[in-house]
Amino acid sequence: MTTIEQPSPASGPARPIALITGVGRSIGIGAGIARRLAASGWDIAFTYWTPYDRRMEWGAEPGAAASIAKELAEAGARTTAIEADLSDPDAPTRVFDEAEQHLGGPATALVLSHAESVDSGLLDTTVEAFDRHFAVNSRASWLLIREYGLRFRGTPATATGRIVALTSDHTVGNLPYGASKGALDRITLAAAHELAHLGVTANVVNPGPVDTGWMTDDLREDLVRGTPLGRLGTPRDTAHLVDFLCSPEGQWVNGQLLKSNGGAAS
């Protein structure tokens, strides 16, 4: 497991710590969330997994993790970047250990924006691909939430803990991704009740059509036509909602699946 740590900014009031998964590319949703939370006063631990990006059409972005970490540090956040293969069931524990070691305390917020996403349908999905999607999107998310719950110290009176998971309703032609994200939804919503005694809220956000380099021109045009606002979503759109859910003002929103998609047609 590779860790990239940025020097601590000048000392000041203690900042809460957010652990964000899936921050491997500078134009991704995870990176957008990290930037927003850093600007809102959070210290940031984030994970990335370069071999996944290498497998995808967009390819790996050389130096992205170090660049994002530097950007967050310039925004005033203490930050650490942790390369982790979330298909490994031991990875979540190691990620939390690394985050606590480098940032000096437990995470207050857990944001799950990682994903395995390889297009295939009912007839052409392989068993290996199906299992890998569920290992990363569902099992790793459960293990991360479980590790968070085991470490978090809080009460309903403090109500400071936050879990936010990013999901998708796409299933046609994308069966293992959609099915494993459906399982993620149920795991996260269970946390809203099972971790309530710790003062933790848990919500799921569906960001809708956000082009982070994976859309074709034809798909992009179709999605814009199907969105009342006449545009695609951006990482900033998702980040603003996650920022609110993680804030004290967002504590009354709990156990919800929220669509932040500009009214895009299903």
Order of alpha helices (4+ residues) and beta strands (2+ residues): beta-beta-alpha-beta-alpha-alpha-beta-alpha-beta-alpha-alpha-beta-alpha-beta-alpha-alpha-beta
